[in-house]
Amino acid sequence: MKLIISGGGTGGHIFPAVAIANEVRRRHPEADILFVGANGRMEMTRVPEAGYPIVGLDIAGLQRSLTPRNLLFPVKVMRAVRKAGKLLEKFRPDAVVGVGGYASAPVLLAATSRGIPSLIQEQNSYAGLVNKLLARRVQRICVAYEGMDKFFPADKLVLTGNPVRTEIADGQRAEALAFFGLNADQSVLLVIGGSLGARTLNQATAAALPHLREAGVQLLWQTGKTYFPEAEKQAAPFATDNLKALEFVRRMDLAYAAADVVISRAGALSVSELCLTGKPSILVPSPNVAEDHQTKNALALTSQDAALLVRDAEAPARLYDEALALLSNPARQQQLSANIRQLARPQATATIVDELLALIRKS
């Protein structure tokens, strides 16, 4: 079996793609899996770290502001489609999976024009532009939310949930506390701003450090690479109080296991992991995403009383009042935890691979 998985740009695209690849390999250890990403994007390092080869295309998205670079966009797309076509003819995959991101479009365009079975995995409750444009060309569209027929042909839709590593929910609290050097008799707050970090969360967290120390709360603060040097300096005076700034958390299973409450952006992957781990959460959707899709992701939870919502603009004033109130209310934590667990789809990855293998068999 030969498979190409295309897309990336953020962890929200990359980690589901790797989860799909891992499930294929688990069932078919001999499978030859090749990733295609965008040069200069994080998939070019993260995918090899996961043990898979990757080829890069010179492709980027349209700029939101008027800029001369947008004039080159059609040229870059045409070149990327040609390169993707040559790659497909050389590799000869049995199927192609697109997970969203810059590289997904040229690969899926080239694959569908050659009659190669193709599947889209849409993580968000509001479909991305690339996936909407390609929906009529592919055979199957795996989605994480109800009601996606307003974006995609209903006969191609399969409600699967988002593929996440199920081991993310397997962490043990005692091991987690030891791993991060935390005390068992104090609450733990986990702050995660996505794989690239989040300016608003980082600024609000830095300002709240004295209040967290006063309340006796411990902190695991994932800052992202760009913001880490400054955050490390800001957290240094509070190190003895277990208020820790971390550039990137590789053992997210242990971070979730340690946490009593989580503050998070509302990217699709983060939301799916919170559902699987059952963590009481405060979501702060990023305003800097297409069609405000993170707010729509968050509302899918808050409408079920499965999480709390603080708008990005309100975060500096409200976020840590909400967090400290939730940390001091175990009954409310238990209620949110029970409700968010009801939304988890632990079999998502397996279901997506079932659909993929069915496409291959049919072809």
C-alpha atoms as a printed R data frame, in Angstrom:
    type eleno elety resid chain resno       x      y       z
1   ATOM     1    CA   MET     A     1   0.000  0.000   0.000
2   ATOM     2    CA   LYS     A     2   1.247  3.479  -0.939
3   ATOM     3    CA   LEU     A     3  -0.300  6.583   0.577
4   ATOM     4    CA   ILE     A     4   0.320 10.336   0.341
5   ATOM     5    CA   ILE     A     5  -0.840 12.662   3.132
6   ATOM     6    CA   SER     A     6  -0.755 16.369   2.297
7   ATOM     7    CA   GLY     A     7  -1.166 19.566   4.292
8   ATOM     8    CA   GLY     A     8   0.138 21.198   7.420
9   ATOM     9    CA   GLY     A     9   1.037 24.699   8.548
10  ATOM    10    CA   THR     A    10   0.025 24.269  12.191
11  ATOM    11    CA   GLY     A    11  -0.085 21.490  14.739
12  ATOM    12    CA   GLY     A    12  -3.849 21.367  14.222
13  ATOM    13    CA   HIS     A    13  -3.229 19.964  10.740
14  ATOM    14    CA   ILE     A    14   0.014 18.072  11.355
15  ATOM    15    CA   PHE     A    15  -0.843 15.990  14.411
16  ATOM    16    CA   PRO     A    16  -4.112 14.599  12.952
17  ATOM    17    CA   ALA     A    17  -2.190 13.719   9.787
18  ATOM    18    CA   VAL     A    18   0.413 11.825  11.803
19  ATOM    19    CA   ALA     A    19  -2.334 10.080  13.772
20  ATOM    20    CA   ILE     A    20  -3.854  8.833  10.504
21  ATOM    21    CA   ALA     A    21  -0.461  7.631   9.282
22  ATOM    22    CA   ASN     A    22   0.211  5.820  12.550
23  ATOM    23    CA   GLU     A    23  -3.127  3.995  12.367
24  ATOM    24    CA   VAL     A    24  -2.444  2.914   8.769
25  ATOM    25    CA   ARG     A    25   0.997  1.653   9.814
26  ATOM    26    CA   ARG     A    26  -0.486 -0.172  12.799
27  ATOM    27    CA   ARG     A    27  -2.776 -2.129  10.466
28  ATOM    28    CA   HIS     A    28  -0.364 -2.400   7.535
29  ATOM    29    CA   PRO     A    29   3.253 -2.210   8.763
30  ATOM    30    CA   GLU     A    30   4.522 -2.506   5.183
31  ATOM    31    CA   ALA     A    31   2.629  0.610   4.021
32  ATOM    32    CA   ASP     A    32   4.755  3.206   2.209
33  ATOM    33    CA   ILE     A    33   3.577  6.618   3.472
34  ATOM    34    CA   LEU     A    34   4.846  9.926   2.108
35  ATOM    35    CA   PHE     A    35   3.909 13.365   3.436
36  ATOM    36    CA   VAL     A    36   3.782 16.500   1.300
37  ATOM    37    CA   GLY     A    37   4.051 19.875   3.029
38  ATOM    38    CA   ALA     A    38   4.907 23.498   2.382
39  ATOM    39    CA   ASN     A    39   8.545 24.520   2.483
40  ATOM    40    CA   GLY     A    40   9.350 26.666   5.491
41  ATOM    41    CA   ARG     A    41   6.352 25.473   7.525
42  ATOM    42    CA   MET     A    42   6.507 23.477  10.737
43  ATOM    43    CA   GLU     A    43   5.510 20.164   9.119
44  ATOM    44    CA   MET     A    44   8.945 20.045   7.471
45  ATOM    45    CA   THR     A    45  10.457 19.335  10.917
46  ATOM    46    CA   ARG     A    46   7.566 17.812  12.873
47  ATOM    47    CA   VAL     A    47   6.769 15.056  10.357
48  ATOM    48    CA   PRO     A    48  10.338 13.685  10.178
49  ATOM    49    CA   GLU     A    49  10.410 13.780  13.994
50  ATOM    50    CA   ALA     A    50   7.385 11.465  13.865
51  ATOM    51    CA   GLY     A    51   9.311  9.065  11.625
52  ATOM    52    CA   TYR     A    52   7.892  9.808   8.171
53  ATOM    53    CA   PRO     A    53   9.508 11.232   5.012
54  ATOM    54    CA   ILE     A    54   8.200 14.531   3.654
55  ATOM    55    CA   VAL     A    55   8.559 16.482   0.411
56  ATOM    56    CA   GLY     A    56   8.078 20.265   0.399
57  ATOM    57    CA   LEU     A    57   6.232 22.420  -2.130
58  ATOM    58    CA   ASP     A    58   6.861 26.140  -2.633
59  ATOM    59    CA   ILE     A    59   3.360 27.284  -1.771
60  ATOM    60    CA   ALA     A    60   1.841 29.850   0.580
61  ATOM    61    CA   GLY     A    61  -1.611 31.284   1.177
62  ATOM    62    CA   LEU     A    62  -3.163 34.530   0.033
63  ATOM    63    CA   GLN     A    63  -2.319 37.530   2.202
64  ATOM    64    CA   ARG     A    64  -5.319 39.152   3.850
65  ATOM    65    CA   SER     A    65  -4.038 42.654   3.104
66  ATOM    66    CA   LEU     A    66  -3.473 44.018  -0.384
67  ATOM    67    CA   THR     A    67   0.092 43.145  -1.300
68  ATOM    68    CA   PRO     A    68   2.077 42.523  -4.502
69  ATOM    69    CA   ARG     A    69   2.794 39.017  -3.232
70  ATOM    70    CA   ASN     A    70  -0.802 38.081  -3.976
71  ATOM    71    CA   LEU     A    71  -0.130 38.673  -7.674
72  ATOM    72    CA   LEU     A    72   2.284 35.739  -7.611
73  ATOM    73    CA   PHE     A    73  -0.177 33.415  -5.889
74  ATOM    74    CA   PRO     A    74  -1.687 31.863  -9.079
75  ATOM    75    CA   VAL     A    75   1.803 31.267 -10.461
76  ATOM    76    CA   LYS     A    76   2.916 29.530  -7.261
77  ATOM    77    CA   VAL     A    77  -0.207 27.365  -7.248
78  ATOM    78    CA   MET     A    78   0.340 26.278 -10.872
79  ATOM    79    CA   ARG     A    79   3.983 25.432 -10.182
80  ATOM    80    CA   ALA     A    80   3.042 23.519  -7.028
81  ATOM    81    CA   VAL     A    81   0.352 21.552  -8.897
82  ATOM    82    CA   ARG     A    82   2.888 20.602 -11.589
83  ATOM    83    CA   LYS     A    83   5.414 19.476  -8.989
84  ATOM    84    CA   ALA     A    84   2.721 17.558  -7.131
85  ATOM    85    CA   GLY     A    85   1.685 15.876 -10.398
86  ATOM    86    CA   LYS     A    86   5.229 14.739 -11.087
87  ATOM    87    CA   LEU     A    87   5.500 13.444  -7.524
88  ATOM    88    CA   LEU     A    88   2.272 11.463  -7.895
89  ATOM    89    CA   GLU     A    89   3.396  9.936 -11.173
90  ATOM    90    CA   LYS     A    90   6.671  8.872  -9.604
91  ATOM    91    CA   PHE     A    91   5.288  7.620  -6.269
92  ATOM    92    CA   ARG     A    92   2.024  6.178  -7.675
93  ATOM    93    CA   PRO     A    93  -0.051  6.253  -4.465
94  ATOM    94    CA   ASP     A    94  -3.150  4.134  -3.969
95  ATOM    95    CA   ALA     A    95  -4.865  7.102  -2.313
96  ATOM    96    CA   VAL     A    96  -4.268 10.693  -1.186
97  ATOM    97    CA   VAL     A    97  -5.401 12.312   2.058
98  ATOM    98    CA   GLY     A    98  -5.680 16.091   2.470
99  ATOM    99    CA   VAL     A    99  -5.762 17.506   6.003
100 ATOM   100    CA   GLY     A   100  -5.876 21.224   5.142
101 ATOM   101    CA   GLY     A   101  -3.108 23.769   4.912
102 ATOM   102    CA   TYR     A   102  -1.220 25.249   1.975
103 ATOM   103    CA   ALA     A   103   0.146 22.013   0.514
104 ATOM   104    CA   SER     A   104  -3.182 20.221   0.539
105 ATOM   105    CA   ALA     A   105  -4.699 22.051  -2.457
106 ATOM   106    CA   PRO     A   106  -2.097 21.357  -5.165
107 ATOM   107    CA   VAL     A   107  -1.730 17.716  -4.152
108 ATOM   108    CA   LEU     A   108  -5.478 17.070  -4.162
109 ATOM   109    CA   LEU     A   109  -5.919 18.966  -7.442
110 ATOM   110    CA   ALA     A   110  -3.226 16.848  -9.062
111 ATOM   111    CA   ALA     A   111  -4.557 13.609  -7.544
112 ATOM   112    CA   THR     A   112  -8.212 14.087  -8.493
113 ATOM   113    CA   SER     A   113  -7.299 15.090 -12.034
114 ATOM   114    CA   ARG     A   114  -5.553 11.698 -12.323
115 ATOM   115    CA   GLY     A   115  -8.416  9.698 -10.834
116 ATOM   116    CA   ILE     A   116  -6.526  8.804  -7.645
117 ATOM   117    CA   PRO     A   117  -8.916  8.091  -4.743
118 ATOM   118    CA   SER     A   118  -8.855 11.129  -2.436
119 ATOM   119    CA   LEU     A   119 -10.159 11.901   1.038
120 ATOM   120    CA   ILE     A   120 -10.397 15.193   2.928
121 ATOM   121    CA   GLN     A   121 -10.236 15.433   6.709
122 ATOM   122    CA   GLU     A   122 -11.827 18.695   7.920
123 ATOM   123    CA   GLN     A   123 -11.022 19.440  11.558
124 ATOM   124    CA   ASN     A   124 -13.121 22.544  12.211
125 ATOM   125    CA   SER     A   125 -16.813 23.334  12.603
126 ATOM   126    CA   TYR     A   126 -16.396 25.922   9.840
127 ATOM   127    CA   ALA     A   127 -14.876 24.428   6.686
128 ATOM   128    CA   GLY     A   128 -11.638 25.832   5.321
129 ATOM   129    CA   LEU     A   129 -11.576 27.473   1.895
130 ATOM   130    CA   VAL     A   130  -9.312 24.829   0.327
131 ATOM   131    CA   ASN     A   131 -11.523 21.979   1.477
132 ATOM   132    CA   LYS     A   132 -14.698 23.717   0.289
133 ATOM   133    CA   LEU     A   133 -13.191 24.265  -3.166
134 ATOM   134    CA   LEU     A   134 -12.037 20.653  -3.445
135 ATOM   135    CA   ALA     A   135 -15.104 18.991  -1.957
136 ATOM   136    CA   ARG     A   136 -16.723 18.093  -5.293
137 ATOM   137    CA   ARG     A   137 -13.505 16.550  -6.614
138 ATOM   138    CA   VAL     A   138 -12.817 14.084  -3.783
139 ATOM   139    CA   GLN     A   139 -14.629 10.856  -2.934
140 ATOM   140    CA   ARG     A   140 -14.936 11.181   0.850
141 ATOM   141    CA   ILE     A   141 -14.990 14.007   3.432
142 ATOM   142    CA   CYS     A   142 -14.443 13.137   7.095
143 ATOM   143    CA   VAL     A   143 -15.709 15.802   9.496
144 ATOM   144    CA   ALA     A   144 -15.694 16.412  13.246
145 ATOM   145    CA   TYR     A   145 -18.984 18.264  13.693
146 ATOM   146    CA   GLU     A   146 -22.654 17.863  12.845
147 ATOM   147    CA   GLY     A   147 -24.211 20.128  10.231
148 ATOM   148    CA   MET     A   148 -21.285 20.196   7.807
149 ATOM   149    CA   ASP     A   149 -23.613 19.577   4.856
150 ATOM   150    CA   LYS     A   150 -23.918 23.354   4.602
151 ATOM   151    CA   PHE     A   151 -20.337 23.304   3.289
152 ATOM   152    CA   PHE     A   152 -19.988 19.894   1.629
153 ATOM   153    CA   PRO     A   153 -22.029 17.449  -0.486
154 ATOM   154    CA   ALA     A   154 -24.044 15.404   2.011
155 ATOM   155    CA   ASP     A   155 -23.473 12.110   0.193
156 ATOM   156    CA   LYS     A   156 -19.705 12.381   0.712
157 ATOM   157    CA   LEU     A   157 -19.783 13.238   4.419
158 ATOM   158    CA   VAL     A   158 -18.789 10.909   7.246
159 ATOM   159    CA   LEU     A   159 -18.999 12.162  10.839
160 ATOM   160    CA   THR     A   160 -15.831 10.768  12.411
161 ATOM   161    CA   GLY     A   161 -14.504 13.310  14.888
162 ATOM   162    CA   ASN     A   162 -10.920 14.515  14.785
163 ATOM   163    CA   PRO     A   163  -8.007 12.080  14.839
164 ATOM   164    CA   VAL     A   164  -6.053 12.540  18.046
165 ATOM   165    CA   ARG     A   165  -3.596 10.315  19.816
166 ATOM   166    CA   THR     A   166  -5.756  8.266  22.194
167 ATOM   167    CA   GLU     A   167  -2.750  7.906  24.505
168 ATOM   168    CA   ILE     A   168  -3.158 11.624  25.232
169 ATOM   169    CA   ALA     A   169  -5.721 10.571  27.851
170 ATOM   170    CA   ASP     A   170  -3.557  7.834  29.383
171 ATOM   171    CA   GLY     A   171  -1.301  9.987  31.568
172 ATOM   172    CA   GLN     A   172  -1.261  9.262  35.307
173 ATOM   173    CA   ARG     A   173  -1.412 12.185  37.718
174 ATOM   174    CA   ALA     A   174   1.305 10.921  40.068
175 ATOM   175    CA   GLU     A   175   3.730 10.455  37.188
176 ATOM   176    CA   ALA     A   176   2.725 13.828  35.746
177 ATOM   177    CA   LEU     A   177   3.342 15.713  38.982
178 ATOM   178    CA   ALA     A   178   6.750 14.075  39.348
179 ATOM   179    CA   PHE     A   179   7.639 14.791  35.714
180 ATOM   180    CA   PHE     A   180   6.917 18.514  36.035
181 ATOM   181    CA   GLY     A   181   8.094 18.833  39.655
182 ATOM   182    CA   LEU     A   182   4.689 19.863  41.019
183 ATOM   183    CA   ASN     A   183   3.093 19.448  44.447
184 ATOM   184    CA   ALA     A   184   0.157 17.091  44.907
185 ATOM   185    CA   ASP     A   185  -1.662 19.334  47.409
186 ATOM   186    CA   GLN     A   186  -1.987 22.409  45.140
187 ATOM   187    CA   SER     A   187  -4.177 23.037  42.098
188 ATOM   188    CA   VAL     A   188  -2.562 23.006  38.639
189 ATOM   189    CA   LEU     A   189  -3.534 25.318  35.782
190 ATOM   190    CA   LEU     A   190  -2.429 24.409  32.246
191 ATOM   191    CA   VAL     A   191  -2.262 27.182  29.634
192 ATOM   192    CA   ILE     A   192  -1.829 26.139  25.995
193 ATOM   193    CA   GLY     A   193  -1.834 28.619  23.134
194 ATOM   194    CA   GLY     A   194  -1.449 26.197  20.251
195 ATOM   195    CA   SER     A   195   1.728 25.048  18.546
196 ATOM   196    CA   LEU     A   196   2.706 28.612  17.576
197 ATOM   197    CA   GLY     A   197   1.792 30.276  20.873
198 ATOM   198    CA   ALA     A   198  -0.812 32.977  21.551
199 ATOM   199    CA   ARG     A   199   0.068 36.601  22.293
200 ATOM   200    CA   THR     A   200  -3.093 37.421  24.249
201 ATOM   201    CA   LEU     A   201  -2.843 34.336  26.468
202 ATOM   202    CA   ASN     A   202   0.821 35.012  27.123
203 ATOM   203    CA   GLN     A   203   0.255 38.651  28.048
204 ATOM   204    CA   ALA     A   204  -2.681 37.812  30.319
205 ATOM   205    CA   THR     A   205  -0.736 34.998  31.974
206 ATOM   206    CA   ALA     A   206   2.314 37.161  32.618
207 ATOM   207    CA   ALA     A   207   0.137 39.783  34.287
208 ATOM   208    CA   ALA     A   208  -1.593 37.122  36.421
209 ATOM   209    CA   LEU     A   209   1.548 35.514  37.855
210 ATOM   210    CA   PRO     A   210   1.403 37.408  41.200
211 ATOM   211    CA   HIS     A   211  -2.285 36.522  41.617
212 ATOM   212    CA   LEU     A   212  -1.613 32.844  40.909
213 ATOM   213    CA   ARG     A   213   1.164 32.821  43.505
214 ATOM   214    CA   GLU     A   214  -1.118 34.487  46.043
215 ATOM   215    CA   ALA     A   215  -3.833 31.881  45.372
216 ATOM   216    CA   GLY     A   216  -1.378 28.985  45.722
217 ATOM   217    CA   VAL     A   217  -1.996 27.774  42.167
218 ATOM   218    CA   GLN     A   218   0.694 25.968  40.161
219 ATOM   219    CA   LEU     A   219   1.103 26.783  36.479
220 ATOM   220    CA   LEU     A   220   2.239 24.973  33.335
221 ATOM   221    CA   TRP     A   221   2.414 27.743  30.739
222 ATOM   222    CA   GLN     A   222   3.104 26.639  27.161
223 ATOM   223    CA   THR     A   223   4.234 29.833  25.442
224 ATOM   224    CA   GLY     A   224   5.286 28.871  21.913
225 ATOM   225    CA   LYS     A   225   8.786 29.398  20.524
226 ATOM   226    CA   THR     A   226   8.446 33.082  19.619
227 ATOM   227    CA   TYR     A   227   7.200 34.159  23.029
228 ATOM   228    CA   PHE     A   228   9.306 31.865  25.204
229 ATOM   229    CA   PRO     A   229  12.400 34.021  25.877
230 ATOM   230    CA   GLU     A   230  10.311 36.872  27.310
231 ATOM   231    CA   ALA     A   231   7.953 34.531  29.161
232 ATOM   232    CA   GLU     A   232  10.886 32.690  30.713
233 ATOM   233    CA   LYS     A   233  12.164 35.981  32.154
234 ATOM   234    CA   GLN     A   234   8.689 36.904  33.417
235 ATOM   235    CA   ALA     A   235   8.230 33.533  35.146
236 ATOM   236    CA   ALA     A   236  11.738 33.323  36.629
237 ATOM   237    CA   PRO     A   237  10.883 35.192  39.888
238 ATOM   238    CA   PHE     A   238   8.023 32.746  40.459
239 ATOM   239    CA   ALA     A   239   9.942 29.522  39.822
240 ATOM   240    CA   THR     A   240   9.912 28.497  43.497
241 ATOM   241    CA   ASP     A   241   6.108 28.770  43.423
242 ATOM   242    CA   ASN     A   242   5.913 26.231  40.567
243 ATOM   243    CA   LEU     A   243   4.783 28.800  38.011
244 ATOM   244    CA   LYS     A   244   6.580 27.395  34.985
245 ATOM   245    CA   ALA     A   245   6.986 28.779  31.448
246 ATOM   246    CA   LEU     A   246   7.553 26.058  28.826
247 ATOM   247    CA   GLU     A   247   8.379 26.647  25.162
248 ATOM   248    CA   PHE     A   248   6.723 23.445  23.959
249 ATOM   249    CA   VAL     A   249   5.192 20.491  25.803
250 ATOM   250    CA   ARG     A   250   6.125 17.166  24.230
251 ATOM   251    CA   ARG     A   251   4.449 15.045  26.928
252 ATOM   252    CA   MET     A   252   0.959 16.462  26.573
253 ATOM   253    CA   ASP     A   253  -0.454 13.287  28.114
254 ATOM   254    CA   LEU     A   254   1.278 14.209  31.358
255 ATOM   255    CA   ALA     A   255   0.405 17.899  31.079
256 ATOM   256    CA   TYR     A   256  -3.298 17.031  30.824
257 ATOM   257    CA   ALA     A   257  -3.003 14.491  33.641
258 ATOM   258    CA   ALA     A   258  -1.465 17.111  35.928
259 ATOM   259    CA   ALA     A   259  -4.008 19.832  35.147
260 ATOM   260    CA   ASP     A   260  -7.121 20.581  37.178
261 ATOM   261    CA   VAL     A   261  -8.213 23.316  34.740
262 ATOM   262    CA   VAL     A   262  -7.042 24.170  31.209
263 ATOM   263    CA   ILE     A   263  -6.973 27.540  29.448
264 ATOM   264    CA   SER     A   264  -6.693 27.009  25.703
265 ATOM   265    CA   ARG     A   265  -7.201 28.434  22.269
266 ATOM   266    CA   ALA     A   266 -10.082 26.733  20.458
267 ATOM   267    CA   GLY     A   267  -8.288 25.109  17.551
268 ATOM   268    CA   ALA     A   268  -9.883 21.888  16.390
269 ATOM   269    CA   LEU     A   269  -7.107 19.636  17.702
270 ATOM   270    CA   SER     A   270  -7.068 21.313  21.115
271 ATOM   271    CA   VAL     A   271 -10.848 21.014  21.429
272 ATOM   272    CA   SER     A   272 -10.747 17.317  20.479
273 ATOM   273    CA   GLU     A   273  -7.997 16.619  23.010
274 ATOM   274    CA   LEU     A   274  -9.921 18.420  25.745
275 ATOM   275    CA   CYS     A   275 -12.985 16.301  24.978
276 ATOM   276    CA   LEU     A   276 -10.947 13.098  25.121
277 ATOM   277    CA   THR     A   277  -9.184 14.035  28.372
278 ATOM   278    CA   GLY     A   278 -12.353 15.431  29.943
279 ATOM   279    CA   LYS     A   279 -10.674 18.545  31.285
280 ATOM   280    CA   PRO     A   280 -12.628 21.526  32.673
281 ATOM   281    CA   SER     A   281 -11.638 24.263  30.242
282 ATOM   282    CA   ILE     A   282 -11.786 27.948  29.474
283 ATOM   283    CA   LEU     A   283 -11.578 28.551  25.736
284 ATOM   284    CA   VAL     A   284 -10.173 31.787  24.297
285 ATOM   285    CA   PRO     A   285 -10.717 31.604  20.524
286 ATOM   286    CA   SER     A   286  -8.099 33.220  18.341
287 ATOM   287    CA   PRO     A   287  -9.503 36.159  16.356
288 ATOM   288    CA   ASN     A   288  -6.754 35.751  13.752
289 ATOM   289    CA   VAL     A   289  -8.173 32.757  11.865
290 ATOM   290    CA   ALA     A   290 -10.280 32.401   8.739
291 ATOM   291    CA   GLU     A   291 -14.022 32.965   9.209
292 ATOM   292    CA   ASP     A   292 -13.552 33.147  13.008
293 ATOM   293    CA   HIS     A   293 -13.727 29.343  13.022
294 ATOM   294    CA   GLN     A   294 -12.243 28.996  16.517
295 ATOM   295    CA   THR     A   295 -15.212 30.830  17.999
296 ATOM   296    CA   LYS     A   296 -17.506 28.400  16.191
297 ATOM   297    CA   ASN     A   297 -15.471 25.490  17.595
298 ATOM   298    CA   ALA     A   298 -15.802 26.926  21.098
299 ATOM   299    CA   LEU     A   299 -19.547 27.527  20.769
300 ATOM   300    CA   ALA     A   300 -20.024 23.875  19.828
301 ATOM   301    CA   LEU     A   301 -18.827 23.105  23.390
302 ATOM   302    CA   THR     A   302 -20.293 25.998  25.342
303 ATOM   303    CA   SER     A   303 -23.741 25.335  23.856
304 ATOM   304    CA   GLN     A   304 -23.548 21.946  25.630
305 ATOM   305    CA   ASP     A   305 -22.241 23.488  28.885
306 ATOM   306    CA   ALA     A   306 -19.017 21.607  28.223
307 ATOM   307    CA   ALA     A   307 -16.587 24.554  28.492
308 ATOM   308    CA   LEU     A   308 -16.409 28.243  29.381
309 ATOM   309    CA   LEU     A   309 -15.758 30.957  26.786
310 ATOM   310    CA   VAL     A   310 -13.786 34.185  27.167
311 ATOM   311    CA   ARG     A   311 -13.409 36.362  24.080
312 ATOM   312    CA   ASP     A   312  -9.887 37.330  23.108
313 ATOM   313    CA   ALA     A   313 -10.605 41.042  23.587
314 ATOM   314    CA   GLU     A   314 -11.954 40.353  27.082
315 ATOM   315    CA   ALA     A   315  -9.090 38.094  28.161
316 ATOM   316    CA   PRO     A   316  -6.809 40.718  29.754
317 ATOM   317    CA   ALA     A   317  -9.589 41.813  32.118
318 ATOM   318    CA   ARG     A   318 -11.597 38.602  32.650
319 ATOM   319    CA   LEU     A   319  -9.590 35.484  31.923
320 ATOM   320    CA   TYR     A   320  -7.838 34.932  35.216
321 ATOM   321    CA   ASP     A   321 -10.839 35.946  37.323
322 ATOM   322    CA   GLU     A   322 -12.707 33.147  35.537
323 ATOM   323    CA   ALA     A   323  -9.799 30.727  35.952
324 ATOM   324    CA   LEU     A   324  -9.375 31.341  39.692
325 ATOM   325    CA   ALA     A   325 -13.141 31.077  40.235
326 ATOM   326    CA   LEU     A   326 -13.233 27.725  38.420
327 ATOM   327    CA   LEU     A   327 -10.190 26.416  40.284
328 ATOM   328    CA   SER     A   328 -11.945 27.158  43.571
329 ATOM   329    CA   ASN     A   329 -15.171 25.365  42.528
330 ATOM   330    CA   PRO     A   330 -14.649 21.565  42.327
331 ATOM   331    CA   ALA     A   331 -18.355 20.925  41.716
332 ATOM   332    CA   ARG     A   332 -18.344 23.131  38.612
333 ATOM   333    CA   GLN     A   333 -15.165 21.423  37.418
334 ATOM   334    CA   GLN     A   334 -16.835 18.026  37.714
335 ATOM   335    CA   GLN     A   335 -19.894 19.250  35.805
336 ATOM   336    CA   LEU     A   336 -17.833 20.619  32.924
337 ATOM   337    CA   SER     A   337 -15.696 17.470  32.861
338 ATOM   338    CA   ALA     A   338 -18.720 15.177  32.642
339 ATOM   339    CA   ASN     A   339 -20.285 17.244  29.855
340 ATOM   340    CA   ILE     A   340 -17.152 17.562  27.710
341 ATOM   341    CA   ARG     A   341 -16.460 13.817  27.898
342 ATOM   342    CA   GLN     A   342 -19.828 13.230  26.228
343 ATOM   343    CA   LEU     A   343 -18.512 14.992  23.121
344 ATOM   344    CA   ALA     A   344 -15.373 12.864  22.724
345 ATOM   345    CA   ARG     A   345 -14.934 10.558  19.725
346 ATOM   346    CA   PRO     A   346 -12.069  8.224  20.683
347 ATOM   347    CA   GLN     A   347 -12.553  6.058  17.562
348 ATOM   348    CA   ALA     A   348 -12.115  8.957  15.124
349 ATOM   349    CA   THR     A   349  -8.744  7.904  13.726
350 ATOM   350    CA   ALA     A   350  -9.828  4.294  13.234
351 ATOM   351    CA   THR     A   351 -13.029  5.391  11.475
352 ATOM   352    CA   ILE     A   352 -11.135  7.679   9.089
353 ATOM   353    CA   VAL     A   353  -8.717  4.887   8.188
354 ATOM   354    CA   ASP     A   354 -11.685  2.537   7.666
355 ATOM   355    CA   GLU     A   355 -13.063  5.022   5.112
356 ATOM   356    CA   LEU     A   356  -9.662  5.407   3.455
357 ATOM   357    CA   LEU     A   357  -9.122  1.665   3.088
358 ATOM   358    CA   ALA     A   358 -12.651  1.263   1.719
359 ATOM   359    CA   LEU     A   359 -11.829  3.828  -1.000
360 ATOM   360    CA   ILE     A   360  -8.683  1.930  -1.909
361 ATOM   361    CA   ARG     A   361 -10.504 -1.411  -2.074
362 ATOM   362    CA   LYS     A   362 -13.268  0.111  -4.202
363 ATOM   363    CA   SER     A   363 -10.764  1.529  -6.695
